[in-house]
Amino acid sequence: MKRHSALLLAAGGSTRLGRPKQLLSIGGVPLVRYVARLLLATRPEHLVVVTGGAEAAIRQALAGLDVVLVRNEDWQTGMASSLRCGHQALAGSSLPLLIAGTDQPCLTERHLHGLLEQDADGKDVITSYGEDGRGIPVLLSPATQQRIQGLQGDTGLRQLWKNTQTAPICVCAPELGFDIDTPEQLDAAVRAGWIDRD
């Protein structure tokens, strides 16, 4: 497996859901810890976790894991600030960067390894492809990462691959098109057995 770093975005306030999605339980484990362990299984040089809302509870949920916790003071402004914060914490790294979030209960270690295996072609962006099109998890080349600092607001990662020199490689994962942003989506995830019942 090619050397890489990893970034877990866990700063959101989950306002539409009404509770921190990072702390939903999957197999008795908080979702943020579940995803962190998947990322650690890819053996990154470093795993940075960006916190913001519900910071204390998220730190507790990650206790004992080999992660670097970084608080985004501007987390309420949107994903871009968390990306910038995480990238700054990895200053000096020249490795590809694997980025994931905490609202995809169907994410698997196999999918993350699939993204990393595609990096053999040296592409700027290797992205997951679900029902909603391209999205996270995503693997960024060192050159593409440099543009993270120019992101603003809630633009997210899609802005990064608009002007890349090569078209993104897409690793198909239709199951990742399901995420948890609303109470209705949470109910569906519980009924499907992806998230534990309270």
Sequence and secondary structure as in RCSB ss.txt:
>XXXX:A:sequence
MKRHSALLLAAGGSTRLGRPKQLLSIGGVPLVRYVARLLLATRPEHLVVVTGGAEAAIRQALAGLDVVLVRNEDW
QTGMASSLRCGHQALAGSSLPLLIAGTDQPCLTERHLHGLLEQDADGKDVITSYGEDGRGIPVLLSPATQQRIQG
LQGDTGLRQLWKNTQTAPICVCAPELGFDIDTPEQLDAAVRAGWIDRD
>XXXX:A:secstr
    EEEEEE    TTTTS GGG EETTEEHHHHHHHHHHTT  S EEEEE TTHHHHHHHTTTSS EEEE TTG
GG HHHHHHHHHHHTTT  S EEEE S  TT  HHHHHHHHHGGGG  SEEEEEETTEEEEEEEE HHHHGGGGG
  TT  GGGGGTT SS  EEEE GGGG    SHHHHHHHHHHTSS   
